[in-house]
Amino acid sequence: MELDEQTLLQSLIKNSSDDLSTNSIDYTSYLSYLQTLFTYDTERLHRELEYLNDEKCSKSTQMLSLIFNNYSTFIQTAECSKNISNDFSTIEERLSIILKQLDQFSSCCQKFIRETEQTNYLRKQNMFTLQKYPQLLEILEIPQLMDTCVRNDYFDEALEIVTYCKRLERKFSLSTNKIILSTTTSHIPIIINIVNDVRLSLEYMLEQLINQLQTNIQLPACLRIMGFIRRMDIYNELELRLCFLQARTNFLHKRLGLIQQQYSSTNMIDYYEHASKYIDETRNILFDIVTQYRALFSDDDTTLYVTFNRNEFIKETNLFRSWLIYRLSEFLKVLQIDLQHCSGSQYQRLESLLGQVMYFGASFSRYGFDFRPLFIQFFSRTTLTNFQNSLHEANHLFEQLLNSYTFDQYVQLTTLDSSTITINPFSPPMILVNYTPLAVYCNVLLTGFNDLRLCCPLSIVLTIKQLITDSLIHIRNILTNYYKSEKVTLTVIESEHFIDFLRIFIKIFIPYISSCIQVLFPDAQLARELGVSVLDISEKSKLNQINIEQIIEPIKNIIDSVMSKKKIQSNENNISSEIKEHIPISEEVQQQQEQQDEQEKIEDIDNKSNIVE
């Protein structure tokens, strides 16, 4: 670059002073001035000649003044010039060395020219890019537009963008695989970045759609969401069904978890309220899921063949039926736990729970999922458990009261006017009021019967009959043991009253309990369910009748033994009185007297029975 400036300076000086020898001119002194001239504009250059003439005159004047004033200095300057001349000779030697390196400099310049051509080519490309800037900007804004559409729930537009990106990928990519399932091998990095960003937005869109499936949505919204997921072409048919069932199952778990959390936060858990809300919530949600599934996948009865890879085939049949059976089994477990804790006042509302479950099963029967028979055993088990507790309580109370009861009180039987008596064959015998242990035992049994009446499946008739029979046999055993242990200490009056107690038990109380069982399990209903006649139930099988003779046999033996002893004592008393009075008594008169005594006893029992009736 310095060489060019020196050449230019040499040409300027040569033109201005042709008479001077150009070899004697030191061009280095003009370089700074030349560089300054390069900075001037045209007008300034036109005025430069005038400026130089003025400057020349000024300098000439100053030079004369300087010569006279600095003569000694000039002497020193001459010496200094000599030194400088020596330095210039050194510089010339070094310049010769530089001239030898000009070839290398020339090659560098050629290289620079080539690089300049490449830069020019890139500049042309940039100019073309600038011309296509609007179209390129639209492509570059695809990820941002996709993210905006997904976040604002514009799923139709988002799917259109995905379709456009697939075309863009096929056009500029070396791979033809799907945008989601493969890694793009495009030779354009920006296309790779755009496709990857769209893929991430598509995954976020799928997550949003699945989250919406996990909320309380109606059928139209569900059809719309599943339509978007199907159009995304991410899942095959089986995976699509699994995705739907998993999302709706999560929603079901959330709603049921809220119910569980609501009741677990309190110390006293109302199992009836928990079961009632659990049944209603499960029924509503499962009914919606079944309706939505059948609207989305109407061909569930067909067999699905799904290919996960080339060498693996999975056969799946009746996926939804298996899922629904599992959900019903989970529902059954929770209901079973609640039914086990339903007791007391909660048990009295068991009929309402049974109605809810029956309605639940009936609503699913239209889809072929009538599961009502599965729940009968649990309600029956709860009913039997509650009734067994009532029987245990009745047995315990009877044994306690009998130990503290005395039979020395006279039982007065009062007759009531028939016009004031309300005919009710199911009311308990009023004569039991005079016998406290039997009255309390009867009240507890009637309470158990009333609870049983709320939920009384016909399938438990034999079990109920056996439980009552066992309880009555237990009471019978208590009475027989009491008589065996206390008969020596009983007085004549207490013995008579105890025998009356036994007669009331076997002739009034037990038949009344048997009639209560027949009311709970009517002959007509049993015959209709079993497909037999009423006569077969009432006379032959006697499903709803207890075996009274089996229960009262030991008590009848006690009564007969006591009565036989009384007859023997009365006969001995009569004989002794005849001997004392020396009055002969015929055998016929004696038999008539015995029959009269027996008749009085029978009339006494009949009077008690009439009062009961």
C-alpha positions in Angstrom: 0.0 0.0 0.0 2.9 2.3 0.8 4.4 1.5 -2.6 1.3 2.7 -4.4 1.3 6.0 -2.5 4.9 6.5 -3.3 4.3 5.9 -7.0 1.4 8.3 -6.9 3.5 10.9 -5.1 6.3 10.5 -7.6 4.0 11.0 -10.5 2.7 14.2 -9.0 6.1 15.6 -8.3 7.4 14.7 -11.7 4.5 16.6 -13.4 5.1 19.7 -11.3 8.9 19.9 -11.7 10.2 18.1 -14.7 13.6 19.8 -14.5 14.4 18.2 -11.1 15.9 14.9 -10.8 13.4 12.5 -9.4 16.0 10.3 -7.9 17.2 13.0 -5.5 13.8 13.5 -4.0 12.9 12.0 -0.7 9.3 10.8 -1.1 8.8 9.8 2.5 8.5 13.4 3.5 5.4 13.8 1.3 3.5 10.7 2.6 1.8 12.4 5.5 0.8 15.3 3.4 -0.5 12.9 0.7 -2.5 11.0 3.3 -4.0 14.3 4.5 -4.9 15.3 0.9 -6.8 12.0 0.6 -9.1 13.2 3.3 -10.1 16.5 1.6 -13.1 17.0 -0.5 -13.1 18.5 -4.0 -13.7 22.1 -3.0 -10.9 21.9 -0.4 -8.5 20.5 -3.1 -9.3 23.4 -5.4 -8.4 25.9 -2.7 -5.3 23.9 -1.8 -3.0 25.6 -4.4 -3.8 29.1 -3.1 -3.2 27.8 0.4 0.2 26.3 -0.7 1.3 29.6 -2.3 0.5 31.5 0.8 2.2 28.9 2.8 5.2 29.0 0.5 5.7 32.8 0.9 5.2 32.5 4.7 7.7 29.7 4.9 10.3 31.6 2.8 10.0 34.5 5.1 10.3 32.3 8.1 13.2 30.4 6.5 15.2 33.6 6.1 14.5 34.6 9.6 15.4 31.1 10.7 18.6 31.1 8.8 19.9 34.3 10.3 18.7 33.3 13.8 19.8 29.7 13.7 23.0 29.5 11.8 24.7 27.4 14.3 21.8 25.1 14.4 22.1 24.5 10.7 25.6 23.4 11.2 24.4 20.8 13.6 21.6 19.9 11.2 24.2 19.2 8.6 25.9 16.8 10.8 22.6 15.3 11.7 21.8 15.0 8.0 24.9 13.1 7.5 23.8 10.7 10.1 20.4 10.4 8.5 22.0 9.7 5.2 23.8 6.8 6.7 20.5 5.6 8.2 18.8 5.9 4.8 21.5 3.7 3.3 20.6 1.1 5.9 16.9 1.5 5.0 17.7 1.0 1.4 19.4 -2.2 2.2 16.4 -3.4 4.1 14.1 -2.3 1.2 16.0 -4.5 -1.1 15.2 -7.4 1.2 11.5 -6.4 1.1 11.5 -6.4 -2.7 12.6 -9.9 -2.6 9.4 -10.8 -0.7 7.1 -9.2 -3.1 6.3 -12.5 -4.8 4.9 -13.9 -1.6 2.9 -10.7 -1.2 1.5 -11.1 -4.7 0.3 -14.6 -3.9 -1.4 -13.3 -0.8 -3.2 -10.7 -2.9 -4.4 -13.3 -5.3 -5.8 -15.2 -2.4 -7.5 -12.1 -1.1 -9.1 -11.7 -4.5 -10.5 -15.2 -4.5 -11.9 -14.6 -1.0 -13.5 -11.4 -2.1 -15.3 -13.3 -4.9 -16.7 -15.8 -2.3 -17.8 -12.9 -0.2 -19.5 -11.4 -3.2 -21.3 -14.7 -3.7 -22.5 -14.7 -0.1 -23.6 -11.2 -0.6 -25.8 -12.2 -3.5 -27.3 -15.0 -1.4 -28.0 -12.5 1.4 -29.7 -10.2 -1.1 -31.8 -13.2 -2.3 -32.6 -14.0 1.3 -33.7 -10.4 1.9 -36.0 -10.7 -1.1 -37.6 -13.8 0.4 -37.7 -12.4 3.9 -41.6 -12.5 4.3 -41.8 -16.2 3.3 -38.8 -17.1 5.5 -40.3 -15.2 8.4 -43.5 -17.2 8.1 -41.5 -20.5 8.3 -39.4 -19.3 11.2 -42.5 -18.3 13.1 -44.1 -21.7 12.8 -42.9 -23.0 16.3 -44.1 -19.8 18.0 -47.5 -20.0 16.1 -47.8 -23.6 17.0 -47.2 -22.9 20.7 -49.7 -20.0 20.6 -52.4 -22.2 19.1 -51.8 -25.0 21.6 -51.9 -22.7 24.6 -55.1 -21.0 23.4 -56.8 -24.3 22.6 -56.8 -23.7 18.8 -56.3 -27.4 18.2 -57.7 -27.4 14.6 -55.2 -24.8 13.5 -52.4 -26.6 15.4 -53.1 -29.8 13.5 -53.0 -27.9 10.2 -49.6 -26.6 11.2 -48.4 -30.1 12.0 -49.6 -31.2 8.6 -47.7 -28.4 6.9 -44.5 -29.3 8.9 -44.8 -32.9 7.7 -44.9 -31.7 4.1 -42.0 -29.3 4.8 -40.0 -32.2 6.3 -40.7 -34.5 3.4 -39.6 -31.8 1.0 -36.3 -30.9 2.7 -35.5 -34.0 4.6 -33.6 -37.1 3.6 -35.9 -39.3 5.7 -39.5 -40.1 5.2 -40.3 -41.3 8.7 -43.0 -39.7 10.8 -42.4 -36.4 12.5 -43.0 -37.9 15.9 -41.6 -41.4 15.8 -38.2 -40.7 14.2 -35.3 -38.4 14.3 -35.2 -36.0 11.4 -32.2 -36.3 9.1 -32.7 -33.1 7.1 -29.6 -31.4 5.6 -31.0 -28.0 6.5 -30.4 -27.3 10.2 -33.2 -24.7 10.5 -35.7 -27.3 9.3 -34.5 -29.7 11.9 -35.0 -27.1 14.6 -38.5 -26.1 13.4 -39.6 -29.8 13.2 -38.3 -30.5 16.7 -40.0 -27.4 18.1 -43.3 -28.4 16.5 -42.9 -31.9 17.9 -42.5 -30.6 21.4 -45.6 -28.4 21.0 -47.5 -31.4 19.7 -46.5 -33.4 22.8 -47.7 -30.5 25.0 -50.9 -30.5 23.0 -51.4 -34.2 23.6 -50.8 -33.6 27.4 -53.4 -30.9 27.4 -55.9 -33.1 25.7 -55.3 -35.9 28.1 -55.7 -33.5 31.0 -59.0 -32.4 29.7 -60.1 -36.1 29.5 -59.3 -36.3 33.2 -62.0 -33.7 34.0 -65.8 -33.8 34.2 -66.6 -33.5 30.4 -69.8 -34.3 28.6 -70.1 -36.4 25.5 -69.7 -33.7 22.8 -66.5 -32.4 24.4 -65.2 -36.0 24.8 -65.9 -36.7 21.1 -64.1 -33.5 20.1 -61.0 -34.3 22.3 -60.7 -37.8 21.1 -61.1 -36.6 17.5 -58.1 -34.4 18.0 -56.0 -37.2 19.5 -57.0 -39.6 16.6 -56.0 -36.9 14.0 -52.6 -36.5 15.6 -51.8 -40.1 14.4 -49.7 -40.9 17.4 -51.6 -43.9 18.8 -52.9 -47.0 17.1 -56.4 -48.3 17.8 -55.6 -50.2 21.0 -53.4 -47.4 22.4 -56.1 -44.9 21.7 -58.6 -47.0 23.8 -56.1 -47.5 26.6 -55.4 -43.7 26.6 -59.1 -42.9 26.9 -59.7 -45.5 29.7 -56.6 -44.4 31.7 -57.6 -40.8 31.5 -61.2 -41.4 32.6 -60.0 -43.8 35.3 -57.8 -41.0 36.7 -60.8 -38.8 36.8 -62.9 -41.5 38.6 -60.1 -41.9 41.1 -59.9 -38.2 41.8 -63.7 -37.9 42.4 -63.7 -41.0 44.6 -60.6 -39.8 46.4 -62.4 -36.5 47.3 -65.2 -38.5 48.9 -62.7 -40.6 50.9 -60.8 -37.5 51.9 -64.0 -35.8 53.1 -64.8 -38.7 55.4 -61.3 -39.6 56.5 -60.8 -36.1 57.9 -63.5 -36.6 60.5 -63.2 -38.8 63.6 -66.7 -40.3 63.3 -67.2 -41.9 59.9 -70.8 -42.2 58.7 -70.4 -45.4 56.6 -73.9 -45.1 55.3 -73.3 -41.6 53.9 -69.9 -42.7 52.6 -71.4 -45.7 50.8 -74.4 -43.6 49.5 -72.2 -40.9 47.9 -69.7 -43.5 46.7 -72.5 -45.4 44.9 -74.0 -42.3 43.3 -70.6 -40.9 42.2 -69.5 -44.3 40.8 -72.8 -44.8 39.0 -72.8 -41.4 37.4 -69.2 -41.4 36.3 -69.2 -45.0 35.0 -72.4 -44.4 33.1 -70.8 -41.4 31.4 -67.7 -43.4 30.6 -69.7 -46.3 29.1 -71.7 -43.9 27.0 -68.7 -42.0 25.8 -66.7 -45.2 25.0 -69.6 -46.8 23.1 -69.9 -43.5 21.1 -66.2 -43.4 20.3 -65.5 -47.1 19.8 -68.6 -48.9 18.5 -66.7 -52.0 17.4 -65.5 -53.3 20.7 -67.0 -56.7 20.2 -64.5 -57.4 17.4 -61.0 -58.7 17.9 -58.2 -56.2 17.7 -54.9 -57.2 16.2 -52.3 -54.6 17.1 -48.7 -54.6 15.8 -46.0 -53.0 18.0 -43.1 -54.1 15.8 -42.5 -56.4 12.9 -42.0 -59.5 15.0 -44.6 -59.1 17.7 -48.4 -59.4 17.5 -50.7 -58.8 20.5 -54.3 -60.0 20.4 -56.8 -58.2 22.6 -60.4 -59.0 22.9 -63.1 -57.2 24.8 -60.8 -54.6 26.4 -63.6 -52.5 27.7 -65.5 -55.3 29.3 -62.3 -56.4 31.2 -61.8 -52.8 32.4 -65.4 -52.4 33.5 -65.4 -55.7 35.4 -62.3 -54.6 37.2 -63.8 -51.3 38.1 -67.0 -53.0 39.4 -64.8 -55.4 41.5 -63.1 -52.4 43.1 -66.5 -50.8 43.7 -67.6 -54.1 45.3 -64.7 -54.2 47.7 -65.3 -50.6 48.9 -69.1 -51.3 49.3 -68.3 -54.6 51.2 -66.1 -52.6 53.7 -68.8 -50.0 54.3 -71.5 -52.7 54.7 -69.4 -54.4 57.3 -69.5 -51.2 59.4 -73.2 -50.4 58.9 -74.8 -51.1 62.3 -77.3 -49.5 64.6 -79.0 -46.5 63.1 -76.9 -46.9 60.0 -78.2 -50.4 59.4 -81.8 -49.1 59.4 -80.9 -47.2 56.2 -79.5 -50.3 54.5 -82.7 -50.6 52.4 -81.8 -47.3 50.8 -78.3 -48.5 49.9 -79.8 -51.7 48.4 -82.1 -49.6 46.3 -79.2 -47.5 45.0 -77.2 -50.6 44.1 -80.2 -52.1 42.4 -80.8 -48.9 40.4 -77.0 -48.9 39.6 -77.2 -52.4 38.2 -80.4 -51.8 36.3 -79.0 -48.8 34.6 -76.0 -50.9 33.3 -78.2 -53.8 32.3 -79.0 -52.1 29.0 -75.3 -52.4 28.1 -75.1 -56.1 29.2 -73.4 -55.4 32.6 -76.1 -56.3 35.1 -74.1 -57.0 38.2 -76.9 -56.9 40.7 -76.6 -60.7 41.7 -73.0 -60.0 42.8 -74.1 -57.7 45.6 -76.9 -59.8 47.1 -74.4 -61.9 49.1 -72.9 -58.9 50.7 -76.2 -57.4 51.8 -77.3 -60.8 52.9 -74.0 -61.2 54.9 -74.6 -57.8 56.6 -78.2 -58.7 57.3 -77.2 -62.0 58.9 -74.4 -60.4 60.9 -76.8 -57.8 62.4 -79.4 -60.4 63.1 -76.9 -62.6 64.8 -75.9 -59.8 67.0 -79.5 -59.2 68.0 -79.9 -62.9 68.8 -76.7 -62.9 70.9 -78.0 -59.8 72.8 -81.4 -61.4 73.3 -79.8 -64.6 74.6 -77.6 -62.7 77.0 -80.4 -60.5 78.4 -82.7 -63.5 78.9 -80.0 -65.4 80.8 -79.3 -62.4 83.0 -83.0 -61.7 83.8 -83.7 -65.3 84.4 -81.0 -65.5 87.1 -82.6 -62.5 88.9 -86.2 -63.4 88.3 -88.4 -64.9 91.0 -91.4 -67.1 90.3 -93.3 -66.4 93.6 -95.4 -63.7 92.0 -99.0 -64.6 91.1 -99.9 -63.9 87.5 -103.4 -62.6 87.2 -105.0 -63.1 83.8 -107.5 -60.3 83.0 -110.0 -60.7 80.3 -110.6 -57.7 78.0 -113.7 -56.8 76.1 -113.5 -57.9 72.5 -114.8 -54.5 71.3 -111.7 -52.8 72.7 -109.2 -55.2 71.3 -107.5 -54.4 68.0 -107.2 -57.5 65.9 -103.5 -57.6 64.9 -102.0 -61.1 64.5 -98.5 -59.7 64.3 -98.5 -57.9 67.7 -96.7 -59.7 70.5 -98.7 -61.6 73.1 -99.6 -59.3 76.0 -99.3 -62.1 78.5 -95.5 -62.0 78.0 -95.5 -58.7 80.0 -96.0 -60.8 83.2 -92.8 -62.8 82.4 -90.0 -60.2 82.2 -87.3 -62.5 80.7 -89.6 -63.6 77.9 -90.9 -60.1 77.3 -87.3 -58.6 77.0 -86.2 -61.6 74.8 -89.3 -61.0 72.6 -88.7 -57.3 72.3 -85.0 -57.8 71.2 -86.1 -60.5 68.7 -88.8 -58.2 67.3 -86.2 -55.4 66.9 -84.0 -57.8 65.0 -87.1 -58.8 62.8 -87.8 -55.2 62.1 -84.2 -54.5 61.0 -84.3 -57.7 59.0 -87.5 -56.6 57.3 -85.7 -53.6 55.8 -83.4 -55.9 53.8 -84.6 -59.4 53.7 -83.4 -61.5 50.8 -85.3 -64.8 50.3 -82.0 -66.6 49.9 -81.3 -66.4 53.7 -84.5 -68.0 54.8 -82.8 -71.3 55.8 -80.1 -69.5 57.6 -82.5 -67.2 59.5 -84.6 -70.2 60.5 -81.6 -72.1 61.7 -80.3 -69.1 63.7 -83.7 -68.7 65.4 -83.9 -72.4 66.1 -80.5 -72.3 67.7 -81.4 -69.3 69.8 -84.7 -71.0 71.0 -82.8 -74.2 71.7 -80.3 -72.1 73.7 -83.2 -70.6 75.7 -84.7 -74.0 76.2 -81.4 -75.3 77.5 -81.2 -72.4 79.9 -84.7 -73.1 81.2 -84.0 -76.9 81.6 -80.7 -76.2 83.4 -82.4 -73.7 85.6 -85.0 -76.2 86.6 -82.5 -78.9 87.2 -80.4 -76.7 89.4 -83.3 -74.9 91.3 -86.0 -77.5 91.5 -85.0 -78.6 95.0 -85.2 -75.0 96.3 -88.4 -74.1 94.5 -91.5 -73.9 96.6 -94.8 -75.3 95.4 -96.1 -71.9 94.3 -92.8 -71.1 92.5 -92.8 -74.5 90.8 -96.4 -73.9 89.6 -95.5 -70.5 88.3 -92.3 -71.9 86.6 -94.5 -74.6 84.9 -96.8 -71.8 83.7 -93.7 -70.0 82.4 -92.7 -73.1 80.4 -96.2 -73.5 79.0 -96.3 -69.9 77.8 -92.9 -70.4 76.2 -93.9 -73.6 74.2 -97.5 -72.9 73.5 -97.6 -69.1 72.9 -94.1 -67.7 72.4 -92.6 -70.2 70.0 -95.6 -70.4 67.7 -95.6 -66.6 67.6 -92.0 -66.5 66.6 -92.7 -69.1 63.9 -95.5 -66.9 62.5 -93.1 -63.9 62.4 -90.7 -65.9 60.2 -93.6 -66.8 57.9 -94.4 -63.1 57.6 -90.8 -62.2 56.8 -90.6 -64.9 54.2 -94.2 -65.4 52.7 -95.1 -68.7 51.2 -96.2 -67.1 47.9 -92.9 -65.3 47.3 -90.9 -68.4 48.1 -93.0 -70.5 45.8 -92.8 -68.0 43.0 -89.0 -67.8 43.2 -88.5 -71.5 43.5 -91.1 -72.4 40.8 -93.2 -74.6 43.1 -96.7 -74.4 44.5 -97.5 -72.7 47.8 -98.6 -76.1 49.2 -95.1 -77.5 48.7 -93.7 -74.6 50.7 -96.2 -74.6 53.6 -96.9 -78.3 54.0 -94.0 -80.3 52.5 -90.7 -78.4 52.6 -91.7 -75.9 55.4 -88.8 -73.6 54.5 -90.2 -70.7 56.6 -91.4 -72.8 59.6 -89.3 -73.8 62.6 -89.5 -77.3 64.0 -91.4 -76.6 67.2 -91.5 -80.2 68.4 -87.7 -80.5 68.3 -87.4 -77.4 70.5 -90.1 -78.1 73.1 -89.5 -81.8 73.6 -87.3 -81.5 76.8 -89.7 -78.9 78.2 -92.7 -81.1 77.7 -90.9 -83.8 79.5 -90.3 -81.5 82.5 -94.0 -80.4 82.5 -95.2 -84.1 82.2 -92.9 -85.1 85.1 -94.2 -82.3 87.3 -97.8 -83.1 86.5 -97.3 -86.8 87.2 -95.8 -85.9 90.6 -98.8 -83.7 91.3 -101.2 -86.5 90.5 -99.4 -88.9 92.7 -99.4 -86.4 95.6 -103.1 -85.7 95.1 -103.9 -89.4 95.0 -102.0 -89.9 98.2 -103.8 -87.0 99.8 -107.1 -88.4 98.8 -106.3 -91.9 100.1 -105.1 -90.5 103.4 -108.2 -88.4 103.8 -110.4 -91.4 103.1 -108.6 -93.4 105.6 -109.0 -90.7 108.2 -112.7 -90.2 107.5 -113.3 -94.0 107.0 -115.4 -93.1 104.0 -115.0 -95.5 101.1 -114.4 -93.8 97.8 -115.0 -95.6 94.6 -112.5 -95.6 91.8 -114.9 -93.9 89.4 -115.2 -90.9 91.8 -111.4 -90.7 92.1 -111.0 -90.7 88.3 -113.6 -88.0 87.9 -111.8 -85.9 90.5 -108.5 -86.3 88.6 -110.1 -85.4 85.3 -111.6 -82.4 86.9 -108.2 -81.2 88.2 -106.6 -81.7 84.8 -109.5 -79.9 83.1 -109.0 -76.9 85.3 -105.3 -76.8 84.4 -106.1 -76.9 80.7 -108.8 -74.3 81.0 -106.2 -72.1 82.7 -103.8 -72.4 79.8 -106.7 -71.8 77.3 -107.7 -68.7 79.1 -104.1 -67.4 78.7 -104.1 -68.3 75.0 -107.5 -66.5 74.5 -106.1 -63.4 76.0 -103.2 -63.5 73.6 -105.4 -64.0 70.6 
